[in-house]
Amino acid sequence: MKIAYLDNSATTPVLPEVLEAMKPYYAEKYGNPSSTHFLGMEAQKALDDCKEIIAGTIGAEREEVVFTSGGTEANNIAILGAAGGLKSKGTHIITTAIEHKSVLEPFRMLEKRGFKVTYLPVNREGFISMGNLEKAITKETVFASIQPANHEIGTIQEMEKIAKACSSKGVVLHVDACQGYTKMPIDVSKAGIDLLTLNGHKIHGPKGIGALYVRAGAKLENVYTGGEQGNSLRPGTENVPGAVGFAKAAELAFKDSGRGIIQMKNLRDRLMKGLLKIRDSRFNGPVGNRRLCSNVNITFRGVEAEAVLMMLSSKGICASSGSACTARSVEPSNVLTSIGLSKNDAFSTLRFSLSRLNTKEEIDYATEQTARIVEELRKLNAR
Ligand SMILES: *Cc1c(COP(=O)(O)O)cnc(C)c1O
């Protein structure tokens, strides 16, 4: 079967070089990094090298990187840890209405623990307003979490301005960069970013590994206990093969990231153009450079996205509605309703997400099949 994998925002295939780099750390180099013998030292060295590599890609220092089990855990440690650590200074915290669930849920948890939360609204294209952010910050505000790039509609926020607004008021800023990492410039040394979440499986690395950048000196309350690994923020034996795969994937992505980004942009625009030829379709999110190079999000009025996805799947095409995490829920996506889509339109919306492995052939195949399926479903609905 012909395959077009266009669900790279849910996860990406592991590159062969990544898998090869990981293998020895399962087989021969299996030491526990905390062990003091030669196998342990070898594993610890590998872990340190991986931290160095990841740190280098975001302008951080090696000591500022903590490996986690993924983006979700890194977000939890960052948000619950920072808010907890800052509670004595103030109890107002800020995020946006279009964050990933792994950011929104910890905020809801903090709300139950007595924090006041501002969920910044976004406009039709998914941008927060700087004015709203500045107005939201008061003397009580201690922490904010704002994503650089959105997982569903690809909106790239004005991170520099956001970081400046936060740091000038002493607000600790966390950013969930799982979607933006390797696809847009991210530099914690330039921007006033205090905490930053990354993960492996969105960049052709393995699942179950992520990283949290913690600016030197940032005080986080420990969410977990039971060990000193991960600067005590993420205790437990480290996933050494995962870290090795993650670092390898990052290295490969940055080796030629300029070309990868241009290639994705071209395919993104080709797909968007092709799909917009379908009658009664409209795209969601911004256009041009303020949109993630990998993201296409389109509403096909009058058809159920789930039905389209099933029919696409039977043709070997993988896409999604909402995000993977909300795909099985009956609620419309919080992102789509936040940008003003009706419930009906939200349920008629598809996300196609690209990686640098996609080809023109896949894009054309997906375009052609989507057009056929949408028309077929509309005919059925009209009967
Ligand atoms: C995928 C994703 C996560 C969750 O990461 P996991 O490694 O799957 O836990 C968090 N935030 C964003 C923006 C994501 O795209």
PDBQT file of the ligand as one rigid body, heavy atoms in Angstrom, charges set to zero:
ROOT
HETATM    1  C1  LIG A 401       3.631  15.981  21.867  1.00  0.00    +0.000 C 
HETATM    2  C2  LIG A 401       3.550  17.192  22.704  1.00  0.00    +0.000 A 
HETATM    3  C3  LIG A 401       3.643  17.118  24.104  1.00  0.00    +0.000 A 
HETATM    4  C4  LIG A 401       3.734  15.797  24.833  1.00  0.00    +0.000 C 
HETATM    5  O1  LIG A 401       4.956  15.184  24.679  1.00  0.00    +0.000 OA
HETATM    6  P1  LIG A 401       5.160  13.646  25.036  1.00  0.00    +0.000 P 
HETATM    7  O2  LIG A 401       6.609  13.419  24.822  1.00  0.00    +0.000 OA
HETATM    8  O3  LIG A 401       4.307  12.874  24.082  1.00  0.00    +0.000 OA
HETATM    9  O4  LIG A 401       4.755  13.455  26.452  1.00  0.00    +0.000 OA
HETATM   10  C5  LIG A 401       3.576  18.280  24.812  1.00  0.00    +0.000 A 
HETATM   11  N1  LIG A 401       3.450  19.471  24.204  1.00  0.00    +0.000 NA
HETATM   12  C6  LIG A 401       3.352  19.583  22.874  1.00  0.00    +0.000 A 
HETATM   13  C7  LIG A 401       3.220  20.937  22.252  1.00  0.00    +0.000 C 
HETATM   14  C8  LIG A 401       3.404  18.454  22.082  1.00  0.00    +0.000 A 
HETATM   15  O5  LIG A 401       3.293  18.567  20.764  1.00  0.00    +0.000 OA
ENDROOT
TORSDOF 0
